[in-house]
Amino acid sequence: MNILYTNHSAKQMFQRKISTKDVENVLETGEIIMNYPEDKPFPSKLLFSYVNSRPLHVVCSFDIETQTMIIITAYEPKTDIWEFDFKTRK
């Protein structure tokens, strides 16, 4: 599978000290906690996983034609927006 990092995701990952390896770990082990079927140009989803004890969310979409996973953003969820399980929005 190819992975494409948008300019936005690359900038956000750099600022948040999230590596491509961290994102790939979430892609491999993450749990889908939200689906966004209406997103364009491709439906997207929000994945959650712990990476080295750090909770991470990755928003991504998949281009079936090119078999490319597109990383939209990655961040560490905060408890002011998410419950302590980091899967449930407040």
N, C-alpha and C positions, 0 to 999 in steps of 0.2 A: 504494500500500500504506500502510495505517495502521501506526503504531508506537506501542505502549503500553509505557511504562516503569513497572515495578512500584515500589512504595515502597522495597523493598529495593535494587533496581538503582539508583534515583536517589540514595539515600544512599551506596551504595558508590562510585558514579561520582564524586560530589562529593568524598568523602574521598580518592579515588585520582586526582583531577584528570583524569578521562576525560570528554570532552564528548560531547554528543549527536551532533555532527558526526563525532567519532572512531568512535562506535558505528555510525553510518550508513555510514561508510567500510568498516568490517569487514563489515557486512551486504552491501555491494555487491561487495567484492573478496575476502572471506574464503574460506578453504578449510574444509570440514567435516572435523574431525579425530575427532569422536566423535558417535555417535547414541545417544539414550536413548529408544527406542520405547515403553518401559513407563511413562514419566513421565505424570503426571496433572495437570491435566485434558487436556493435549495432549502428544504426543511432543515432545521437545526435542532440541537439538543444540548442540555446541560448535564455534564458528568461531574460526579463527586468521587474523590478518593483521598486517602491519606498518603502522603509521600514523606517518608522519614518523619513520621509523627506530625506533619504539617497538613492541615486540611486544605484541599485545593478544589476549585471549580474550574472546569474548562467548557467553554461554549464552542461547539464545532458543527460543521455541516459536511455532507458527503456528496461529491459529484460522481454519480454512477458512471457517466460516460468516460471520464478520465481516471476513475478509481482513485480519486484524490480526496483525502480528509483535509478540510479547510479549517484552520484554527482561527476563530473569531476573537476570542479573548481568553485570558486565564487570570485568576485572582484567588486570594485567600478570603474565604467568606467571613464576614464579621457578624458577631452576635447581636448587633443592633438591627440587622435585617433578617438574620437566620436564627432559628432555634439552636440549641446547643448540639443537636445532632447534625447540623449543617446541611440538612436535607429538606427541612420544612421552613418555608418562608413565614415570617411573623405577620 
